[in-house]
Amino acid sequence: MAALRNLSTDSLLNHAVKAPNKHGVSTDGAIAETSTASSRPISVLFVCLGNICRSPMAEAVFRSLALSDQRLGQIDSCGTGAYHEGHSPDPRTISTLQENGIVDYEHSARKIQVADFDTFDYILAMDGENLHDLLRLKTRVIKKKDAGLNKEKLSAKVMLFGDFGGMKGEQVADPYYGERNGFAIAYEQMIRFSNGFVAQVLDAPE
């Protein structure tokens, strides 16, 4: 998927304005500001390039670990590009999940939307390039006067999912064009990052 990076921030913004978001709930702040004492649950969005390999795997793993946790709200995933919009996850993602006991996950790929920055508490990128794209888009959204959103509420915490893995800046390599074991490596990372998120955000002392 990395070879397909050709969408500009402008095209992301234009697409997002035309297609209002139907996913998610809430806003965000820094980790310390999003506490378990909040009156509403925390919502999380996972993002990669095409939303068929890494981000749906992250969503599925996170859902399985956080099952029935009342501190969490909407959990979703999307891509910075629309290359696979409407498609199911890569079969290798699904088989990796199934091999690890996650057998009921379904998802339809979608592209990041402007409203996601207003409705999710955490927007977690899989790698540095997608993080860069997300931060640029958020900056453009904040500056755009006719986006139809309350600019003061665009406070989603945009960061690398790997920052919760114990080594700040850790990225998830795109396994799309690689060997099958790339999906197994990504799965291990998703488990570790998800556990780190729970420990650092949900279970953090108030």
Order of alpha helices (4+ residues) and beta strands (2+ residues): alpha-beta-alpha-beta-alpha-alpha-beta-alpha-beta-alpha
